[in-house]
């Protein structure tokens, strides 16, 4: 089995901000993802709820990033923003396109698989354990000024300048080597 990679997380390059709390009925910090969050078994965005965002929060953004993907640049599984400040919870499956699960006004951009919404974990067989970093950002503006055709990198760029708080959960997933 390959040694686990410990590549930096995307917000490791951002200025420090206040922390707050994010919890999930589906993702336990540091534990393996449930089948629902795996591409081949469910491909369903997890339930997330958060509390304690800093004063001045005008919206939220949510991302899921695999820093251990064998791409040289990681892999964005989910990127959503312009979530109203009054929203503090997303239901399981909220990211499914066309189901109306995301709050009014929220924008989801294409993940690195090319679809809007959440794409479940799918590390290559035998590539070792991957980390799936679910981050909720408290944002100082109601709108980041991006549309659904923005890239996750553009969203990250805007969050670099507008995030005033951050909360994260890290789930893991591994596909054993094929015999």
N, CA, C and O atoms as a DFTB+ gen file, in Angstrom:
716 C
 N C O
     1  1       0.850      -1.171       0.000
     2  2       0.000       0.000       0.000
     3  2       0.900       1.239       0.000
     4  3       1.853       1.310       0.777
     5  1       0.606       2.215      -0.864
     6  2       1.427       3.433      -0.892
     7  2       1.330       4.193       0.426
     8  3       0.327       4.120       1.135
     9  1       2.389       4.918       0.733
    10  2       2.368       5.808       1.904
    11  2       1.302       6.867       1.687
    12  3       1.167       7.380       0.576
    13  1       0.545       7.205       2.717
    14  2      -0.460       8.260       2.542
    15  2       0.212       9.596       2.233
    16  3       1.227       9.955       2.829
    17  1      -0.373      10.309       1.299
    18  2       0.106      11.650       0.964
    19  2      -0.502      12.631       1.947
    20  3      -1.646      12.464       2.369
    21  1       0.227      13.613       2.299
    22  2      -0.310      14.659       3.164
    23  2      -0.069      15.995       2.493
    24  3       0.665      16.851       2.987
    25  1      -0.715      16.140       1.349
    26  2      -0.614      17.391       0.619
    27  2      -1.371      18.469       1.376
    28  3      -2.283      18.174       2.148
    29  1      -0.987      19.723       1.150
    30  2      -1.677      20.827       1.840
    31  2      -3.157      20.894       1.467
    32  3      -3.571      20.433       0.404
    33  1      -3.924      21.469       2.355
    34  2      -5.330      21.727       2.103
    35  2      -5.447      23.074       1.402
    36  3      -4.562      23.915       1.557
    37  1      -6.507      23.305       0.638
    38  2      -6.583      24.555      -0.129
    39  2      -6.522      25.810       0.728
    40  3      -5.940      26.811       0.312
    41  1      -7.113      25.774       1.914
    42  2      -7.115      26.984       2.742
    43  2      -5.824      27.137       3.547
    44  3      -5.675      28.118       4.276
    45  1      -4.889      26.192       3.432
    46  2      -3.587      26.367       4.076
    47  2      -2.847      27.577       3.501
    48  3      -1.935      28.113       4.130
    49  1      -3.245      27.998       2.309
    50  2      -2.595      29.126       1.642
    51  2      -3.367      30.431       1.822
    52  3      -2.977      31.465       1.278
    53  1      -4.456      30.385       2.580
    54  2      -5.267      31.576       2.821
    55  2      -4.904      32.183       4.169
    56  3      -4.350      31.501       5.031
    57  1      -5.211      33.448       4.352
    58  2      -4.955      34.071       5.659
    59  2      -5.770      33.372       6.753
    60  3      -6.830      32.811       6.473
    61  1      -5.284      33.403       7.982
    62  2      -6.069      32.815       9.071
    63  2      -7.380      33.573       9.260
    64  3      -7.437      34.795       9.120
    65  1      -8.427      32.822       9.581
    66  2      -9.744      33.400       9.855
    67  2     -10.309      32.710      11.089
    68  3      -9.768      31.709      11.559
    69  1     -11.405      33.259      11.605
    70  2     -12.061      32.646      12.756
    71  2     -12.544      31.244      12.395
    72  3     -12.861      30.963      11.240
    73  1     -12.594      30.380      13.388
    74  2     -13.158      29.055      13.159
    75  2     -14.560      29.007      13.762
    76  3     -14.895      29.771      14.668
    77  1     -15.353      28.108      13.245
    78  2     -16.666      27.834      13.806
    79  2     -16.913      26.338      13.657
    80  3     -15.993      25.609      13.285
    81  1     -18.092      25.869      13.927
    82  2     -18.362      24.440      14.004
    83  2     -19.186      23.959      12.821
    84  3     -20.161      24.600      12.428
    85  1     -18.787      22.830      12.258
    86  2     -19.605      22.115      11.277
    87  2     -19.703      20.668      11.737
    88  3     -18.714      20.055      12.138
    89  1     -20.921      20.138      11.669
    90  2     -21.204      18.756      12.036
    91  2     -21.989      18.107      10.907
    92  3     -22.530      18.790      10.037
    93  1     -22.045      16.783      10.933
    94  2     -22.753      16.065       9.893
    95  2     -23.326      14.777      10.443
    96  3     -22.726      14.138      11.307
    97  1     -24.486      14.396       9.941
    98  2     -25.039      13.083      10.242
    99  2     -24.372      12.013       9.387
   100  3     -24.549      10.820       9.638
   101  1     -23.602      12.433       8.372
   102  2     -23.027      11.502       7.403
   103  2     -21.509      11.407       7.449
   104  3     -20.958      10.342       7.168
   105  1     -20.826      12.473       7.789
   106  2     -19.361      12.494       7.779
   107  2     -18.871      12.702       9.205
   108  3     -19.215      13.692       9.850
   109  1     -18.070      11.769       9.689
   110  2     -17.437      11.894      10.998
   111  2     -15.985      12.261      10.772
   112  3     -15.281      11.593      10.015
   113  1     -15.538      13.318      11.423
   114  2     -14.194      13.827      11.207
   115  2     -13.145      12.737      11.420
   116  3     -13.092      12.111      12.479
   117  1     -12.313      12.518      10.400
   118  2     -11.228      11.547      10.467
   119  2     -11.628      10.114      10.183
   120  3     -10.781       9.222      10.200
   121  1     -12.900       9.878       9.922
   122  2     -13.389       8.510       9.700
   123  2     -13.723       8.284       8.223
   124  3     -13.844       9.232       7.447
   125  1     -13.869       7.013       7.855
   126  2     -14.203       6.650       6.473
   127  2     -15.591       7.173       6.105
   128  3     -16.516       7.165       6.917
   129  1     -15.705       7.626       4.863
   130  2     -16.995       8.088       4.355
   131  2     -17.981       6.929       4.283
   132  3     -17.587       5.778       4.093
   133  1     -19.248       7.238       4.435
   134  2     -20.302       6.249       4.242
   135  2     -20.479       6.001       2.743
   136  3     -20.059       6.810       1.916
   137  1     -21.102       4.880       2.408
   138  2     -21.315       4.531       1.005
   139  2     -22.035       5.630       0.233
   140  3     -21.766       5.822      -0.953
   141  1     -22.944       6.356       0.880
   142  2     -23.680       7.417       0.182
   143  2     -22.761       8.470      -0.419
   144  3     -23.110       9.077      -1.432
   145  1     -21.599       8.703       0.177
   146  2     -20.688       9.735      -0.301
   147  2     -19.630       9.191      -1.269
   148  3     -18.670       9.887      -1.600
   149  1     -19.809       7.953      -1.717
   150  2     -18.884       7.313      -2.656
   151  2     -19.539       7.292      -4.032
   152  3     -20.719       6.967      -4.162
   153  1     -18.770       7.638      -5.050
   154  2     -19.317       7.771      -6.397
   155  2     -20.027       6.500      -6.872
   156  3     -21.148       6.573      -7.376
   157  1     -19.399       5.362      -6.721
   158  2     -19.967       4.120      -7.244
   159  2     -21.096       3.555      -6.383
   160  3     -21.780       2.618      -6.795
   161  1     -21.292       4.112      -5.201
   162  2     -22.268       3.523      -4.276
   163  2     -23.406       4.456      -3.892
   164  3     -24.401       3.993      -3.334
   165  1     -23.300       5.743      -4.165
   166  2     -24.374       6.644      -3.749
   167  2     -24.277       8.006      -4.391
   168  3     -25.276       8.556      -4.855
   169  1     -23.055       8.561      -4.418
   170  2     -22.823       9.858      -5.066
   171  2     -23.745      10.943      -4.503
   172  3     -24.255      11.779      -5.248
   173  1     -23.954      10.923      -3.193
   174  2     -24.894      11.832      -2.536
   175  2     -24.148      12.803      -1.630
   176  3     -23.331      12.389      -0.808
   177  1     -24.426      14.079      -1.778
   178  2     -23.802      15.056      -0.886
   179  2     -24.248      14.792       0.541
   180  3     -25.399      14.424       0.776
   181  1     -23.335      14.980       1.508
   182  2     -23.685      14.694       2.898
   183  2     -24.518      15.796       3.536
   184  3     -24.527      16.941       3.084
   185  1     -25.209      15.418       4.591
   186  2     -25.859      16.391       5.457
   187  2     -24.762      17.208       6.134
   188  3     -23.760      16.648       6.579
   189  1     -24.939      18.509       6.215
   190  2     -24.018      19.398       6.929
   191  2     -24.830      20.415       7.712
   192  3     -25.835      20.924       7.216
   193  1     -24.401      20.716       8.930
   194  2     -25.008      21.813       9.695
   195  2     -23.882      22.533      10.425
   196  3     -22.902      21.922      10.852
   197  1     -24.047      23.845      10.559
   198  2     -22.979      24.632      11.153
   199  2     -23.537      25.662      12.108
   200  3     -24.703      26.050      12.032
   201  1     -22.662      26.101      13.019
   202  2     -23.063      27.076      14.040
   203  2     -21.842      27.875      14.465
   204  3     -20.703      27.429      14.326
   205  1     -22.107      29.069      14.985
   206  2     -21.037      29.892      15.532
   207  2     -20.263      30.689      14.506
   208  3     -19.120      31.075      14.752
   209  1     -20.871      30.942      13.354
   210  2     -20.182      31.753      12.334
   211  2     -19.911      33.145      12.885
   212  3     -20.675      33.646      13.710
   213  1     -18.833      33.772      12.436
   214  2     -18.481      35.085      12.973
   215  2     -19.492      36.177      12.632
   216  3     -20.209      36.101      11.634
   217  1     -19.527      37.184      13.482
   218  2     -20.325      38.371      13.219
   219  2     -19.868      38.966      11.896
   220  3     -18.671      39.020      11.614
   221  1     -20.806      39.406      11.098
   222  2     -20.480      39.976       9.788
   223  2     -20.639      38.990       8.651
   224  3     -20.408      39.338       7.493
   225  1     -21.033      37.753       8.966
   226  2     -21.261      36.758       7.915
   227  2     -22.490      37.154       7.103
   228  3     -23.570      37.361       7.656
   229  1     -22.317      37.258       5.800
   230  2     -23.421      37.635       4.913
   231  2     -23.840      36.506       3.984
   232  3     -24.904      36.568       3.367
   233  1     -23.000      35.467       3.883
   234  2     -23.348      34.266       3.115
   235  2     -22.367      33.170       3.493
   236  3     -21.422      33.387       4.252
   237  1     -22.618      31.978       2.940
   238  2     -21.733      30.840       3.164
   239  2     -21.336      30.230       1.827
   240  3     -22.021      30.401       0.818
   241  1     -20.224      29.522       1.844
   242  2     -19.798      28.693       0.718
   243  2     -19.455      27.324       1.291
   244  3     -19.028      27.212       2.440
   245  1     -19.644      26.286       0.484
   246  2     -19.330      24.920       0.893
   247  2     -18.512      24.272      -0.215
   248  3     -18.853      24.376      -1.393
   249  1     -17.428      23.600       0.174
   250  2     -16.609      22.888      -0.801
   251  2     -16.262      21.502      -0.270
   252  3     -16.309      21.246       0.933
   253  1     -15.913      20.619      -1.194
   254  2     -15.325      19.324      -0.861
   255  2     -14.131      19.136      -1.791
   256  3     -14.266      19.213      -3.012
   257  1     -12.967      18.891      -1.204
   258  2     -11.713      18.812      -1.950
   259  2     -10.937      17.581      -1.519
   260  3     -10.851      17.280      -0.328
   261  1     -10.373      16.868      -2.485
   262  2      -9.480      15.733      -2.228
   263  2      -8.058      16.182      -2.556
   264  3      -7.680      16.208      -3.728
   265  1      -7.263      16.535      -1.543
   266  2      -5.900      16.977      -1.809
   267  2      -4.977      15.834      -2.224
   268  3      -3.873      16.074      -2.712
   269  1      -5.422      14.595      -2.033
   270  2      -4.581      13.433      -2.294
   271  2      -4.795      12.818      -3.670
   272  3      -4.160      11.815      -3.998
   273  1      -5.671      13.393      -4.475
   274  2      -5.915      12.869      -5.818
   275  2      -4.616      12.911      -6.624
   276  3      -3.839      13.857      -6.496
   277  1      -4.379      11.904      -7.442
   278  2      -3.122      11.830      -8.189
   279  2      -3.122      12.721      -9.430
   280  3      -2.888      12.252     -10.544
   281  1      -3.386      14.002      -9.224
   282  2      -3.459      14.938     -10.340
   283  2      -2.362      15.995     -10.306
   284  3      -2.107      16.658     -11.311
   285  1      -1.719      16.154      -9.165
   286  2      -0.775      17.246      -8.981
   287  2      -1.446      18.503      -8.466
   288  3      -0.776      19.416      -7.985
   289  1      -2.780      18.558      -8.567
   290  2      -3.506      19.738      -8.099
   291  2      -4.726      19.384      -7.268
   292  3      -5.554      20.255      -7.001
   293  1      -4.864      18.130      -6.849
   294  2      -6.028      17.725      -6.082
   295  2      -7.247      17.574      -6.971
   296  3      -7.142      17.586      -8.198
   297  1      -8.412      17.431      -6.339
   298  2      -9.651      17.206      -7.085
   299  2     -10.804      17.840      -6.316
   300  3     -11.038      17.533      -5.147
   301  1     -11.521      18.734      -7.001
   302  2     -12.687      19.398      -6.408
   303  2     -13.920      18.544      -6.645
   304  3     -14.305      18.308      -7.791
   305  1     -14.543      18.081      -5.565
   306  2     -15.753      17.268      -5.638
   307  2     -17.023      18.104      -5.520
   308  3     -18.103      17.657      -5.906
   309  1     -16.891      19.322      -4.982
   310  2     -18.079      20.143      -4.776
   311  2     -17.645      21.565      -4.486
   312  3     -16.671      21.791      -3.767
   313  1     -18.366      22.525      -5.045
   314  2     -18.107      23.927      -4.754
   315  2     -19.421      24.694      -4.933
   316  3     -19.956      24.793      -6.038
   317  1     -19.916      25.223      -3.837
   318  2     -21.171      25.978      -3.843
   319  2     -20.963      27.256      -3.046
   320  3     -20.212      27.268      -2.071
   321  1     -21.622      28.327      -3.455
   322  2     -21.456      29.617      -2.775
   323  2     -22.737      30.424      -2.887
   324  3     -23.716      29.976      -3.483
   325  1     -22.724      31.615      -2.310
   326  2     -23.904      32.487      -2.238
   327  2     -25.059      31.809      -1.494
   328  3     -26.229      32.039      -1.797
   329  1     -24.707      30.975      -0.520
   330  2     -25.705      30.361       0.345
   331  2     -26.095      31.427       1.370
   332  3     -25.221      31.930       2.076
   333  1     -27.366      31.787       1.475
   334  2     -27.769      32.878       2.366
   335  2     -27.304      32.669       3.809
   336  3     -27.233      31.539       4.293
   337  1     -26.993      33.760       4.475
   338  2     -26.508      33.715       5.861
   339  2     -27.535      33.114       6.817
   340  3     -27.169      32.643       7.893
   341  1     -28.805      33.124       6.444
   342  2     -29.851      32.543       7.296
   343  2     -29.845      31.014       7.259
   344  3     -30.500      30.376       8.084
   345  1     -29.119      30.426       6.319
   346  2     -29.067      28.971       6.168
   347  2     -27.922      28.423       7.012
   348  3     -26.792      28.901       6.906
   349  1     -28.199      27.438       7.838
   350  2     -27.160      26.824       8.667
   351  2     -27.167      25.306       8.545
   352  3     -26.588      24.606       9.376
   353  1     -27.825      24.801       7.504
   354  2     -27.877      23.354       7.331
   355  2     -28.214      23.022       5.882
   356  3     -29.042      23.683       5.256
   357  1     -27.560      21.988       5.360
   358  2     -27.901      21.432       4.051
   359  2     -28.268      19.968       4.271
   360  3     -27.534      19.228       4.925
   361  1     -29.391      19.563       3.728
   362  2     -29.852      18.183       3.875
   363  2     -29.003      17.236       3.029
   364  3     -28.387      17.652       2.048
   365  1     -28.978      15.980       3.410
   366  2     -28.333      14.947       2.595
   367  2     -28.934      15.006       1.194
   368  3     -30.155      15.036       1.039
   369  1     -28.087      15.023       0.190
   370  2     -28.543      15.058      -1.201
   371  2     -28.890      16.438      -1.720
   372  3     -29.367      16.562      -2.848
   373  1     -28.666      17.479      -0.933
   374  2     -29.040      18.840      -1.345
   375  2     -28.363      19.267      -2.645
   376  3     -28.922      20.066      -3.396
   377  1     -27.176      18.750      -2.917
   378  2     -26.415      19.194      -4.090
   379  2     -26.870      18.564      -5.397
   380  3     -26.375      18.939      -6.460
   381  1     -27.800      17.616      -5.345
   382  2     -28.255      16.953      -6.568
   383  2     -28.911      17.971      -7.494
   384  3     -29.901      18.597      -7.117
   385  1     -28.371      18.145      -8.705
   386  2     -28.952      19.107      -9.639
   387  2     -30.414      18.788      -9.954
   388  3     -30.798      17.629     -10.105
   389  1     -31.204      19.833     -10.047
   390  2     -32.596      19.690     -10.441
   391  2     -33.540      19.216      -9.349
   392  3     -34.731      19.045      -9.607
   393  1     -33.045      18.999      -8.138
   394  2     -33.905      18.512      -7.057
   395  2     -34.341      19.619      -6.116
   396  3     -35.151      19.383      -5.219
   397  1     -33.821      20.814      -6.302
   398  2     -34.240      21.940      -5.474
   399  2     -33.779      21.856      -4.034
   400  3     -34.389      22.470      -3.159
   401  1     -32.718      21.113      -3.767
   402  2     -32.252      20.961      -2.406
   403  2     -31.379      22.096      -1.904
   404  3     -31.248      22.293      -0.696
   405  1     -30.781      22.844      -2.820
   406  2     -29.950      23.971      -2.419
   407  2     -30.839      25.185      -2.163
   408  3     -31.874      25.347      -2.809
   409  1     -30.436      26.034      -1.225
   410  2     -31.228      27.224      -0.924
   411  2     -31.339      28.152      -2.133
   412  3     -30.457      28.178      -2.991
   413  1     -32.411      28.897      -2.187
   414  2     -32.612      29.871      -3.251
   415  2     -31.435      30.841      -3.291
   416  3     -31.028      31.380      -2.262
   417  1     -30.898      31.054      -4.478
   418  2     -29.775      31.971      -4.666
   419  2     -28.412      31.309      -4.625
   420  3     -27.430      31.895      -5.081
   421  1     -28.328      30.090      -4.083
   422  2     -27.042      29.391      -4.024
   423  2     -26.605      28.990      -5.432
   424  3     -27.431      28.677      -6.290
   425  1     -25.299      29.006      -5.649
   426  2     -24.718      28.663      -6.947
   427  2     -23.773      27.482      -6.754
   428  3     -22.945      27.482      -5.843
   429  1     -23.903      26.479      -7.617
   430  2     -22.962      25.359      -7.636
   431  2     -22.217      25.388      -8.965
   432  3     -22.829      25.479     -10.030
   433  1     -20.900      25.309      -8.893
   434  2     -20.096      25.272     -10.113
   435  2     -19.751      23.827     -10.435
   436  3     -19.987      22.919      -9.638
   437  1     -19.186      23.634     -11.625
   438  2     -18.791      22.289     -12.033
   439  2     -17.690      21.758     -11.122
   440  3     -16.744      22.472     -10.788
   441  1     -17.826      20.501     -10.728
   442  2     -16.738      19.841     -10.012
   443  2     -15.696      19.406     -11.043
   444  3     -15.888      19.612     -12.242
   445  1     -14.614      18.817     -10.594
   446  2     -13.566      18.422     -11.542
   447  2     -13.977      17.261     -12.434
   448  3     -13.277      16.955     -13.400
   449  1     -15.094      16.607     -12.137
   450  2     -15.637      15.583     -13.017
   451  2     -16.496      16.166     -14.123
   452  3     -16.919      15.446     -15.028
   453  1     -16.760      17.484     -14.058
   454  2     -17.472      18.172     -15.122
   455  2     -18.953      18.395     -14.885
   456  3     -19.624      18.969     -15.743
   457  1     -19.489      17.958     -13.745
   458  2     -20.915      18.164     -13.501
   459  2     -21.126      19.163     -12.367
   460  3     -20.273      19.325     -11.495
   461  1     -22.265      19.819     -12.398
   462  2     -22.625      20.730     -11.315
   463  2     -23.129      19.896     -10.144
   464  3     -23.871      18.933     -10.343
   465  1     -22.742      20.248      -8.947
   466  2     -23.173      19.515      -7.771
   467  2     -22.029      18.703      -7.186
   468  3     -20.858      18.964      -7.461
   469  1     -22.386      17.722      -6.381
   470  2     -21.431      16.902      -5.637
   471  2     -21.080      15.647      -6.418
   472  3     -21.947      14.998      -7.002
   473  1     -19.800      15.317      -6.417
   474  2     -19.340      14.040      -6.975
   475  2     -18.684      13.257      -5.843
   476  3     -17.782      13.765      -5.177
   477  1     -19.128      12.036      -5.626
   478  2     -18.631      11.229      -4.531
   479  2     -17.187      10.794      -4.683
   480  3     -16.583      10.937      -5.747
   481  1     -16.647      10.259      -3.599
   482  2     -15.259       9.782      -3.558
   483  2     -15.049       8.669      -4.579
   484  3     -15.902       7.798      -4.751
   485  1     -13.910       8.712      -5.250
   486  2     -13.586       7.682      -6.249
   487  2     -12.075       7.601      -6.451
   488  3     -11.594       7.787      -7.569
   489  1     -11.322       7.328      -5.389
   490  2      -9.877       7.241      -5.576
   491  2      -9.510       6.006      -6.395
   492  3     -10.237       5.013      -6.374
   493  1      -8.392       6.057      -7.115
   494  2      -7.973       4.872      -7.868
   495  2      -7.670       3.699      -6.935
   496  3      -7.188       3.890      -5.818
   497  1      -7.954       2.506      -7.397
   498  2      -7.669       1.308      -6.609
   499  2      -6.175       1.247      -6.293
   500  3      -5.332       1.445      -7.168
   501  1      -5.866       0.969      -5.029
   502  2      -4.482       0.829      -4.601
   503  2      -3.730       2.126      -4.412
   504  3      -2.517       2.103      -4.204
   505  1      -4.407       3.253      -4.478
   506  2      -3.744       4.562      -4.362
   507  2      -3.632       5.033      -2.916
   508  3      -3.155       6.140      -2.663
   509  1      -4.059       4.220      -1.979
   510  2      -3.983       4.604      -0.577
   511  2      -5.194       5.416      -0.151
   512  3      -6.110       5.669      -0.933
   513  1      -5.170       5.812       1.101
   514  2      -6.273       6.573       1.683
   515  2      -6.257       8.009       1.177
   516  3      -5.216       8.666       1.170
   517  1      -7.411       8.483       0.761
   518  2      -7.582       9.870       0.348
   519  2      -8.395      10.599       1.404
   520  3      -9.244      10.007       2.070
   521  1      -8.124      11.902       1.551
   522  2      -8.889      12.748       2.467
   523  2      -9.887      13.572       1.653
   524  3      -9.564      14.083       0.580
   525  1     -11.092      13.689       2.178
   526  2     -12.146      14.486       1.553
   527  2     -12.496      15.590       2.531
   528  3     -13.125      15.355       3.563
   529  1     -12.076      16.803       2.187
   530  2     -12.162      17.944       3.085
   531  2     -13.439      18.722       2.768
   532  3     -13.535      19.384       1.735
   533  1     -14.409      18.633       3.665
   534  2     -15.649      19.389       3.546
   535  2     -15.453      20.674       4.345
   536  3     -15.245      20.634       5.558
   537  1     -15.519      21.805       3.664
   538  2     -15.287      23.092       4.307
   539  2     -16.502      23.985       4.120
   540  3     -17.044      24.104       3.021
   541  1     -16.917      24.610       5.214
   542  2     -17.947      25.650       5.162
   543  2     -17.233      26.968       5.446
   544  3     -16.540      27.102       6.455
   545  1     -17.401      27.919       4.568
   546  2     -16.799      29.245       4.703
   547  2     -17.867      30.256       5.074
   548  3     -18.939      30.274       4.469
   549  1     -17.592      31.093       6.055
   550  2     -18.411      32.271       6.346
   551  2     -17.845      33.393       5.480
   552  3     -16.638      33.638       5.482
   553  1     -18.708      34.063       4.752
   554  2     -18.283      35.026       3.737
   555  2     -18.809      36.424       4.089
   556  3     -19.922      36.571       4.594
   557  1     -17.995      37.437       3.815
   558  2     -18.340      38.816       4.190
   559  2     -19.185      39.556       3.161
   560  3     -19.395      40.762       3.292
   561  1     -19.668      38.862       2.150
   562  2     -20.507      39.474       1.126
   563  2     -21.631      38.501       0.766
   564  3     -21.453      37.286       0.856
   565  1     -22.782      39.029       0.361
   566  2     -23.904      38.154      -0.007
   567  2     -23.630      37.394      -1.287
   568  3     -24.099      36.269      -1.459
   569  1     -22.858      38.013      -2.204
   570  2     -22.604      37.412      -3.520
   571  2     -21.123      37.522      -3.846
   572  3     -20.525      38.591      -3.728
   573  1     -20.536      36.399      -4.261
   574  2     -19.120      36.414      -4.643
   575  2     -18.893      37.049      -6.013
   576  3     -17.755      37.351      -6.370
   577  1     -19.955      37.254      -6.777
   578  2     -19.794      37.878      -8.091
   579  2     -19.386      36.890      -9.164
   580  3     -18.853      37.284     -10.201
   581  1     -19.633      35.609      -8.926
   582  2     -19.326      34.563      -9.901
   583  2     -20.618      33.866     -10.298
   584  3     -21.608      33.908      -9.568
   585  1     -20.601      33.232     -11.447
   586  2     -21.750      32.458     -11.907
   587  2     -21.447      30.973     -11.916
   588  3     -20.371      30.543     -11.500
   589  1     -22.391      30.207     -12.388
   590  2     -22.259      28.743     -12.374
   591  2     -21.194      28.220     -13.319
   592  3     -20.827      27.048     -13.234
   593  1     -20.683      29.057     -14.221
   594  2     -19.612      28.624     -15.127
   595  2     -18.223      28.928     -14.579
   596  3     -17.226      28.666     -15.252
   597  1     -18.144      29.472     -13.377
   598  2     -16.841      29.691     -12.739
   599  2     -16.220      28.336     -12.421
   600  3     -16.912      27.319     -12.377
   601  1     -14.930      28.335     -12.205
   602  2     -14.236      27.108     -11.803
   603  2     -14.083      27.089     -10.283
   604  3     -14.165      28.137      -9.642
   605  1     -13.863      25.910      -9.701
   606  2     -13.581      25.872      -8.265
   607  2     -12.363      26.722      -7.893
   608  3     -12.317      27.290      -6.802
   609  1     -11.389      26.811      -8.782
   610  2     -10.223      27.659      -8.503
   611  2     -10.630      29.129      -8.404
   612  3     -10.119      29.849      -7.547
   613  1     -11.532      29.582      -9.259
   614  2     -12.004      30.964      -9.180
   615  2     -12.779      31.195      -7.889
   616  3     -12.662      32.253      -7.270
   617  1     -13.568      30.208      -7.486
   618  2     -14.296      30.320      -6.224
   619  2     -13.287      30.423      -5.083
   620  3     -13.434      31.268      -4.199
   621  1     -12.267      29.571      -5.097
   622  2     -11.230      29.621      -4.071
   623  2     -10.517      30.955      -4.029
   624  3     -10.196      31.460      -2.953
   625  1     -10.267      31.529      -5.194
   626  2      -9.625      32.844      -5.262
   627  2     -10.484      33.895      -4.561
   628  3      -9.978      34.693      -3.772
   629  1     -11.773      33.891      -4.850
   630  2     -12.670      34.871      -4.225
   631  2     -12.791      34.625      -2.721
   632  3     -12.864      35.573      -1.938
   633  1     -12.813      33.360      -2.320
   634  2     -12.896      33.051      -0.893
   635  2     -11.632      33.486      -0.161
   636  3     -11.687      33.822       1.022
   637  1     -10.520      33.484      -0.839
   638  2      -9.257      33.951      -0.250
   639  2      -9.418      35.373       0.289
   640  3      -8.834      35.719       1.316
   641  1     -10.201      36.188      -0.398
   642  2     -10.361      37.597      -0.037
   643  2     -11.644      37.890       0.744
   644  3     -11.772      38.964       1.331
   645  1     -12.589      36.954       0.760
   646  2     -13.884      37.236       1.380
   647  2     -14.260      36.317       2.541
   648  3     -15.260      36.570       3.212
   649  1     -13.498      35.268       2.794
   650  2     -13.819      34.382       3.922
   651  2     -13.421      35.058       5.229
   652  3     -12.305      35.557       5.374
   653  1     -14.353      35.062       6.172
   654  2     -14.059      35.605       7.508
   655  2     -14.118      34.509       8.572
   656  3     -13.813      34.745       9.741
   657  1     -14.514      33.310       8.149
   658  2     -14.567      32.169       9.050
   659  2     -14.540      30.891       8.245
   660  3     -14.876      30.871       7.061
   661  1     -14.129      29.806       8.920
   662  2     -14.015      28.533       8.215
   663  2     -14.226      27.390       9.211
   664  3     -13.747      27.434      10.343
   665  1     -14.953      26.374       8.761
   666  2     -15.171      25.155       9.544
   667  2     -14.957      23.974       8.612
   668  3     -15.301      24.049       7.433
   669  1     -14.396      22.888       9.121
   670  2     -14.158      21.757       8.228
   671  2     -14.349      20.419       8.921
   672  3     -14.197      20.286      10.135
   673  1     -14.688      19.430       8.097
   674  2     -14.721      18.021       8.466
   675  2     -13.907      17.286       7.419
   676  3     -13.974      17.621       6.236
   677  1     -13.143      16.296       7.832
   678  2     -12.367      15.518       6.869
   679  2     -12.769      14.052       6.981
   680  3     -12.560      13.412       8.012
   681  1     -13.349      13.534       5.901
   682  2     -13.639      12.110       5.798
   683  2     -12.553      11.461       4.955
   684  3     -11.822      12.146       4.240
   685  1     -12.450      10.155       5.039
   686  2     -11.438       9.439       4.271
   687  2     -12.107       8.341       3.448
   688  3     -13.228       7.919       3.731
   689  1     -11.388       7.893       2.425
   690  2     -11.876       6.752       1.641
   691  2     -10.702       6.141       0.908
   692  3      -9.788       6.835       0.464
   693  1     -10.750       4.821       0.792
   694  2      -9.699       4.078       0.108
   695  2     -10.306       2.917      -0.643
   696  3     -11.217       2.254      -0.146
   697  1      -9.802       2.666      -1.844
   698  2     -10.192       1.502      -2.623
   699  2      -8.983       0.568      -2.623
   700  3      -7.911       0.948      -3.093
   701  1      -9.143      -0.647      -2.101
   702  2      -7.995      -1.569      -2.062
   703  2      -7.475      -1.884      -3.459
   704  3      -8.206      -1.782      -4.445
   705  1      -6.209      -2.265      -3.529
   706  2      -5.608      -2.654      -4.800
   707  2      -6.333      -3.884      -5.335
   708  3      -6.763      -4.755      -4.579
   709  1      -6.455      -3.928      -6.649
   710  2      -7.093      -5.085      -7.283
   711  2      -6.099      -6.231      -7.295
   712  3      -4.898      -6.020      -7.462
   713  1      -6.604      -7.448      -7.115
   714  2      -5.720      -8.622      -7.120
   715  2      -5.308      -8.997      -8.510
   716  3      -4.566      -9.962      -8.695
